Amino acid sequence: MNSIFTYVLLGVSLAAPVGPVNAAQLDKGIKFGFFHAWVFGVGALIADVIYMLLVYLGVIHFIETPFMQTFLWLFGFFVLTYTGIESLLASVKINRSAKEEGKERLRSSFSTGFIMSISNPLTILFWLGLYGSVLAKNATTLSSNLLIVYSLAIIAGILLWDFTMATVSSVARRLLHSNLLRFISIASSLSMIGFGLYFGYEAVKILFL
């Protein structure tokens, strides 16, 4: 149980660092409420699971090729910059009377979370580094069933963090003043745009440097 708890904490530590996905999830929760932020996190988790499978199956090295890296950096640049600008434009309209959870479909929140995570090269680096090292350390000493249990523990940690983020953003949405909510949403949007520009810079480096 101690080992399982350790891998749950690993999942939390993987999901917790500030990044474009967390910024977007916080923005979703502020604008549309708990369930939109939670479903956004589930969509991002599906992308994480796909990368876990790729690492486990050993096909992640295909994604490390210069062509795929450039494609992912450029795709991430487009997704984050577009989403950030769209969110920034919507942030100025936030007010208490206008906040309604039904303004956006849950399916849209899910797909946004999935696309943002699957197109994030930082996600690949995280899974290649962390999950890859977990496999390298334990694959020769643990059974396949135990590796699956530990992998599920990591996923449980990510889900725990997603639930926490959704709860925090939902509580903030209901308790904080509209001006503060607008400030947080604008900061989240600018964070997404900043990460998008960074992704674009990385793509240019691969192409021309």
N, C-alpha and C positions, 0 to 999 in steps of 0.2 A: 504493500500500500504506500510506503514511503517513496518507492521508485515511481509509482504511478503519479503521486502528488507532485513529485519533482518535474515530471513531464507536463503536467497540467500548468505548473508555473512557467515552464519553458514556452508553452503556447501563449500564455498571458504576456510574457516578455517579448515574444515575437510580434504580437498584435499591438502592444502598447506604444512603441516609439511614434513620435509625431511624424506624420507623413500625409500624402495627398488623400489616402483612403480615410484616415481618421478625421481629417479636416472636412471631407465631403460628408461623412456620416454625421458629424456634429451639425453641419449645415442642414442636412435633411431633417434631423430631429427638431431643430429650432423652427424650421419652416412648416413641417407637416406632422410632427408628433412622434411618439415612441415607436409605433409599428413600422413606419416608413424607415426610421433609422435602423431598427432591428432587421427588417427585410433587406435593407441595403447591406448590412453586415453579413447576412446569410449569403447573398449573392457574391460578395467578396470571398467568403469562405469556400464556396464551390470552386472558385478559381484557385485558391490555395490547395485544395484537395487534388485538383488536376496536376498542379506542379509537384505535389508530394508523390503522386503516382508516376510522373515522368522521372523524378529522381530515383524512385524505387525500381523502376523498370530499366534505368540506365540510359534512357533516350534523351536526357536533358542536355547531353553534349551537342546535339543538333542545334539547340537553341543558342549555344555559345558561339556559333559560327558568325563571322563578321556581317554577313548578309542579314541573318535573323536578328542580330543585335541592333543593326541599323534600323531595320523595319520596326522593331519593338520600341526603340527610342523615339522614332518619328511618330508611330501610332500613339504612344503615350503622350507625346507633345501635343498632338491634335486633340486627344480626348480630354486631357487636363486643362489645356488652354481654353477650349470651347466650353467645357463645363464650368470652369472658373469664371469666365466672362459672363456666361448665362446666369450663373448664381449671383455674381456681383450686381448685375442689372436688376435682378429680382430682390436683392437685399434692401435696396432703397425704399421698397414698397412695404416693408414689414411694419405692421402695427397690430395692436391687440385685437381690434375688431375684424381685421382681415385674415387672421390666422385660422385656417380651417384644415382639418386633417384630410378632408376628402378632395382637396384640390388636385391631387396627383394620384395616379393609380399605384397600388403596391407593386404591380408588375414592372412599372417603370423604375421604381426605386431598386428593385431586385436586379434588373438588367444593367442599370447604371453602376451598381456595386460590382457586378461581375465583370463588366467591360473595363472599369477603372482598375480593378485588381489584375486581370489577366493581361492587360497591356502595360503593366508597371514593371519595368526591368528590375527595380529594387526588390520586387517580390521574388523574382527568379534568384537574385543574389542571396536573399535571405534563406530560401529553401535549399539552394545548392550548398550554402555554407553551413547552415544549422542542421537541417534534416540529413544532408549528405554526411556530415560528421557523425550524426547519431547512428546512421546506418554503418558507416565505416567502423565505428567503435563497437557496435553490438551485433552486427550481422554474423560474425564468426562464433559468437558465444551464446547467442539467444536463438530460440526457435522462432519460426515464422509467426506462429500464433502470438508470442509475446511481443514481437515487433509490431504486430497489428494493434495489440492492446496499448502499447506505448504511443503509437501513432494516433489512436483514438483519444488518448489522454491529451495529446498536443491540441487536437481539434477541440476538445472540451474546454481547454484553456482559452482558445481563440473565441469560442462561443461565449464564455464567461465575460471576456473583455468586451465583446460586441453588446452583450446585455447591459453591461455597466455604462458604456458610451451612450446607448439608446436611452437608458434611464436618466443619466445626467443631462443630456440634451433636452429630454422631455420635461424634466423638472425645471430646468432653466427657462424653457419656453413658457411655462405656466406662472413662474414666480418673478422673473426679472422684468424690468421696465423695457418698453419697446425700443428705446434708444440704445440700451445696452445690448439687447438682442441684435439690433441692426449692426452695432459695432462688431460683435462676435461673428456674425454672418459675413460681414465685409472682410474681416481678418481671415476667415476660413477661405473665402473666395480668392483673396490675394495670395494665400498660401498655395492653393491649387495652381494658380497662374504661375507663381514662382517655380514650383516643381515642374510645370510644363515647359517653361523656358529652359530650365536646367536640362530636361530630357532632350530638348531640341539642340542645345549646345553639345551634349554628348553624341548625338547623331552626326552633327557637323564634324566633330573631332574624328569620328571613325571614317567619314567620307573623304575628308580633305587633309587630315593631318597624319 
